[in-house]
């Protein structure tokens, strides 16, 4: 309750940018972290840059998005087609900045894409190549934060085996996270 009141006060006196803030600053439409290593927290958020029309599979044009930052010294990152959710991964490469991922919805079908970014010397890079994830069933925010992890100086990510007939819960609407496969990230930028 105190956090909500403080946030409402800060918005009212116009001391923080209004970006449809949720209370979870690790996963969502916007996240908070020190993405450029300046010791200050900033927000990264999803911004729609062009509005699509029609069905993109049938000669329509999809919406286009980018990742923007409250600190305008950090250049926006084009995410192109399809809505996404941001995930603060913490300092995966131990360089003093937070890395972040986006899990991007597919245009059609059930396979989405996860891309993990790092910012070094004011430029953004993919920390390692993007990977696919089963998207039609839900992962909780806490599970999304566990998709990319660092263990013993090695970065891993989890992905779904589409042939696993027990991947989903009994209702078929949630992924059983413990059924995901752990994969060592290759070509990691350090």
matplotlib code that plots the C-alpha trace (Angstrom):
import matplotlib.pyplot as plt

x = [0.0, 2.8, 4.5, 1.3, 0.8, 4.5, 4.2, 0.9, 2.6, 5.6, 3.4, 1.3, 4.3, 5.7, 9.0, 9.0, 7.9, 4.5, 4.8, 1.9, 4.0, 3.2, 4.5, 6.6, 9.7, 11.4, 8.9, 6.3, 5.6, 8.4, 11.2, 13.7, 17.4, 20.9, 21.2, 24.1, 26.3, 26.0, 24.9, 21.4, 18.2, 16.4, 13.3, 13.2, 9.8, 8.0, 6.9, 4.8, 6.4, 4.0, 0.5, -0.2, -3.3, -4.8, -3.4, 0.3, 0.1, -2.4, -0.5, -1.3, 1.3, 2.1, 2.6, 6.3, 7.8, 11.1, 12.6, 13.0, 14.6, 13.9, 17.5, 17.6, 21.4, 20.5, 19.6, 16.3, 16.5, 14.3, 12.2, 10.2, 7.1, 5.1, 4.3, 6.7, 7.3, 10.5, 12.4, 15.3, 17.9, 20.3, 24.0, 24.5, 28.0, 29.2, 30.2, 28.1, 25.1, 21.8, 21.0, 17.4, 15.4, 12.3, 9.9, 8.2, 4.8, 4.6, 2.6, 0.8, 1.3, 2.7, 6.4, 7.8, 11.3, 13.5, 16.3, 18.7, 20.4, 23.3, 24.5, 28.2, 29.7, 26.2, 25.5, 23.1, 24.1, 22.4, 24.2, 23.9, 21.7, 17.9, 16.1, 12.5, 10.0, 6.5, 4.2, 0.6, 0.6, 1.4, 4.6, 4.3, 6.5, 8.7, 9.2, 10.0, 12.8, 14.2, 14.3, 17.9, 20.2, 23.9, 25.3, 29.0, 30.1, 28.0, 24.8, 22.0, 18.5, 15.5, 13.4, 10.4, 10.6, 7.6, 7.5, 7.0, 3.4, 3.5, 4.8, 1.5, -0.6, -3.8, -5.9, -3.4, -3.0, 0.3, 3.8, 5.2, 8.5, 10.3, 9.8, 11.8, 15.3, 18.3, 20.7, 24.1, 24.2, 26.8, 28.6, 28.1, 29.5, 31.6]
y = [0.0, 2.4, 1.7, 2.5, 5.7, 6.8, 6.0, 8.0, 10.9, 10.9, 10.8, 13.6, 15.9, 14.8, 13.6, 10.2, 9.4, 7.9, 4.6, 2.5, 1.2, -2.1, -3.1, -5.9, -4.1, -7.3, -8.7, -6.9, -4.0, -2.2, -3.2, -1.4, -1.9, -0.4, -1.2, 1.1, 0.7, 4.3, 3.2, 4.7, 2.8, 3.4, 1.9, -0.2, -0.3, -1.7, 1.0, 0.5, 2.5, 1.6, 0.3, -2.6, -3.6, -6.8, -10.3, -10.3, -13.8, -12.7, -9.6, -7.5, -5.4, -6.3, -3.8, -2.9, -2.3, -1.3, -1.2, 2.3, 3.6, 6.3, 7.3, 8.9, 8.3, 4.6, 4.1, 2.3, -1.3, -2.4, -5.4, -5.3, -7.4, -8.7, -7.8, -8.8, -8.9, -7.6, -9.6, -8.2, -10.9, -9.2, -9.1, -12.3, -11.4, -9.8, -6.5, -4.3, -3.8, -5.7, -7.7, -8.2, -10.5, -10.1, -13.0, -12.2, -13.5, -15.3, -13.8, -17.2, -20.5, -21.4, -20.8, -17.5, -16.1, -15.1, -12.7, -11.6, -8.2, -6.5, -2.9, -2.1, 1.3, 2.7, 0.0, -2.9, -6.5, -9.9, -11.6, -14.9, -16.1, -16.0, -19.2, -20.4, -21.2, -22.8, -19.8, -21.0, -22.0, -19.7, -19.3, -17.3, -14.1, -16.0, -18.8, -16.3, -14.9, -18.5, -19.0, -17.5, -18.2, -18.0, -20.9, -21.3, -18.7, -20.4, -19.0, -21.4, -21.1, -23.4, -24.4, -26.7, -30.0, -29.9, -33.7, -33.8, -35.0, -34.1, -30.5, -28.9, -29.1, -31.2, -28.2, -27.6, -23.9, -23.8, -25.1, -27.4, -25.5, -28.5, -30.3, -27.7, -28.6, -26.8, -25.7, -24.1, -20.7, -20.6, -17.7, -15.6, -12.0, -11.3]
z = [0.0, 0.9, -2.5, -4.4, -2.5, -3.0, -6.7, -7.0, -5.2, -7.4, -10.5, -9.2, -8.6, -12.0, -10.7, -12.6, -16.1, -16.5, -18.4, -17.2, -14.3, -12.7, -9.3, -10.7, -12.1, -13.3, -15.9, -18.0, -20.3, -18.7, -16.4, -14.2, -13.9, -14.5, -18.1, -19.0, -15.9, -14.7, -11.2, -11.7, -12.3, -15.5, -17.2, -20.4, -22.0, -25.0, -27.5, -30.6, -33.4, -36.3, -36.3, -38.6, -40.4, -41.7, -41.2, -41.9, -43.3, -45.9, -47.2, -44.1, -42.3, -38.6, -35.8, -35.2, -31.8, -30.2, -26.7, -25.4, -22.3, -19.7, -20.0, -23.5, -23.7, -24.3, -28.0, -28.7, -29.9, -32.8, -32.0, -35.3, -35.6, -32.8, -29.2, -26.5, -22.7, -21.1, -18.5, -16.3, -16.2, -13.7, -14.4, -16.4, -17.7, -14.5, -16.1, -13.8, -16.0, -16.1, -19.1, -20.2, -22.5, -24.5, -25.1, -28.4, -29.5, -32.8, -35.7, -35.9, -34.3, -30.9, -31.1, -29.8, -29.6, -26.7, -27.2, -24.5, -24.8, -23.1, -23.5, -23.8, -24.5, -25.3, -27.9, -27.6, -28.5, -28.4, -25.5, -27.4, -30.3, -29.9, -29.1, -29.6, -26.9, -26.9, -26.4, -26.6, -22.9, -20.1, -18.1, -14.9, -14.4, -11.9, -14.5, -17.2, -14.9, -14.8, -18.6, -18.8, -15.8, -14.9, -13.0, -12.2, -14.8, -17.5, -19.0, -19.7, -21.1, -21.0, -23.9, -24.5, -26.2, -28.6, -28.5, -24.8, -24.3, -20.6, -21.1, -20.3, -17.1, -17.1, -18.3, -21.2, -20.4, -18.4, -19.2, -16.6, -16.1, -14.7, -18.1, -20.0, -21.3, -20.0, -22.8, -22.5, -24.3, -27.1, -28.6, -25.5, -25.7, -22.6]

ax = plt.figure().add_subplot(projection="3d")
ax.plot(x, y, z, "-o")
ax.set_aspect("equal")
plt.show()
